[in-house]
Amino acid sequence: MAGGYKTGRRCKTYYDAAGAGQGTWTATEITKNPQLDLSADEAVVEDESSIWKRYMQGLLDAPLTLNINRKVNHAFYNALRASALAGTPIGIALASGAITTVDEEVFTGDFVVFGFPFGGAQGETQEMSVTLKLAADSSFAPSFATVTA
């Protein structure tokens, strides 16, 4: 991961409340200990006549696991649930501080929810683990960025 980037207990999680790719980040106070596992691979790019060949490094996968307090009336819980039911992407950002702080490093990407635990007693608060994977058809590429203004 990029230098100085923190995940785990110190990391703050945000979601794109207006929809994936919109950049309207809202803090999620029900999320604890996000785990982002980045893996890279290289692809071979060559011309039709095989005269030249180039190896390009790229992001292979970035599964994200969130531990959240299950609160059925919370907007982020409902956004995750809706994403899991519809199979639509949800924008997620991870930052080691406030997302608007200058010089703050932020990881953003559109994710699809897998492994959403629909069971559990309604109306009760309990901790659950949710797994998200990068959305393959997203026009909003996952990236690290530094807040400049």
C-alpha positions in Angstrom: 0.0 0.0 0.0 1.1 3.6 -0.4 3.4 5.0 2.2 1.9 6.2 5.5 -1.6 4.9 4.6 -3.4 3.5 7.6 -6.1 0.8 7.6 -7.7 -0.9 10.6 -8.8 0.9 13.7 -7.4 4.4 12.7 -9.0 4.3 9.2 -12.2 6.2 8.6 -14.8 4.9 6.1 -16.9 7.1 3.9 -19.6 6.2 1.3 -20.9 8.0 -1.7 -24.4 9.0 -0.6 -25.5 10.4 -3.9 -24.5 7.3 -5.9 -21.3 5.6 -7.1 -18.9 8.0 -8.8 -20.5 11.2 -7.6 -18.0 12.1 -4.9 -20.4 13.2 -2.2 -18.7 11.5 0.7 -20.5 10.9 4.0 -18.8 9.5 7.1 -20.0 6.1 8.3 -19.8 6.0 12.1 -21.1 2.4 12.3 -18.0 1.0 10.5 -15.0 -0.4 12.4 -11.7 -1.9 11.3 -11.9 -1.8 7.5 -9.4 -4.2 5.8 -8.4 -3.4 2.2 -6.3 -6.1 0.5 -4.6 -4.8 -2.7 -3.2 -7.3 -5.2 -1.4 -6.4 -8.4 -0.6 -8.3 -11.6 1.0 -7.6 -14.9 -0.5 -7.9 -18.4 1.4 -8.4 -21.7 0.5 -5.9 -24.4 1.9 -6.6 -27.9 1.2 -5.4 -31.4 -0.4 -7.7 -34.1 2.9 -8.6 -35.7 4.5 -9.4 -32.3 7.4 -7.1 -33.1 7.2 -5.4 -29.7 5.9 -6.5 -26.3 5.2 -4.5 -23.2 4.5 -5.5 -19.7 2.1 -3.3 -17.8 1.5 -3.4 -14.1 -2.1 -3.1 -12.9 -4.5 -3.5 -10.0 -5.8 -7.0 -10.0 -8.2 -6.9 -7.1 -8.9 -4.9 -4.0 -11.4 -6.8 -1.8 -12.7 -4.7 1.2 -14.0 -6.2 4.4 -16.0 -3.9 6.7 -17.1 -4.7 10.3 -20.2 -2.7 10.9 -22.7 -2.4 13.7 -26.0 -3.6 12.2 -28.5 -0.8 12.6 -31.4 -1.3 10.3 -32.4 2.4 10.3 -28.9 3.7 9.4 -28.4 5.2 5.9 -25.1 3.4 5.3 -26.6 0.0 6.4 -29.5 0.5 4.0 -27.1 1.6 1.2 -25.1 -1.6 1.6 -28.2 -3.7 1.7 -29.7 -2.1 -1.4 -26.4 -2.6 -3.2 -26.3 -6.3 -2.3 -29.9 -6.8 -3.4 -29.6 -4.9 -6.7 -26.0 -5.8 -7.5 -25.3 -2.1 -8.1 -22.0 -0.5 -7.1 -21.5 1.7 -4.1 -18.8 4.3 -3.8 -16.4 3.8 -0.8 -13.5 5.9 0.4 -11.0 5.1 3.1 -8.9 7.8 4.8 -6.7 7.9 7.8 -8.4 11.2 8.8 -11.1 13.6 7.7 -11.6 13.3 3.9 -11.5 17.1 3.5 -8.1 17.6 5.2 -5.4 18.9 2.9 -2.6 16.5 2.4 -4.8 13.6 3.5 -4.3 10.4 1.5 -7.6 8.8 0.4 -8.4 5.5 -1.4 -11.6 5.6 -3.4 -13.4 3.1 -5.5 -16.7 1.7 -6.6 -17.5 -1.6 -5.0 -20.2 -4.3 -5.3 -21.4 -5.9 -2.0 -20.9 -9.7 -1.6 -21.6 -11.7 1.5 -24.1 -9.4 3.0 -25.7 -11.2 6.0 -29.4 -10.6 5.7 -30.3 -12.7 8.8 -30.4 -11.5 12.4 -33.1 -10.1 14.6 -34.7 -6.9 13.3 -34.3 -3.8 15.4 -31.3 -5.1 17.3 -27.7 -3.7 17.0 -25.1 -6.4 16.4 -21.7 -6.5 14.7 -21.5 -8.1 11.3 -18.9 -8.5 8.6 -19.5 -7.4 5.0 -17.3 -8.1 2.0 -17.1 -5.8 -1.0 -15.3 -6.3 -4.3 -14.3 -3.8 -7.0 -17.1 -3.1 -9.5 -15.9 -4.4 -12.9 -18.1 -2.1 -15.0 -17.5 1.1 -13.1 -16.2 4.2 -15.0 -14.8 5.5 -11.7 -11.4 3.8 -11.4 -10.1 2.9 -7.9 -7.2 5.1 -6.9 -5.1 6.7 -4.2 -5.3 10.5 -4.1 -4.0 13.2 -1.9 -6.4 16.0 -0.9 -5.1 19.3 -2.3 -7.8 21.8 -1.5 
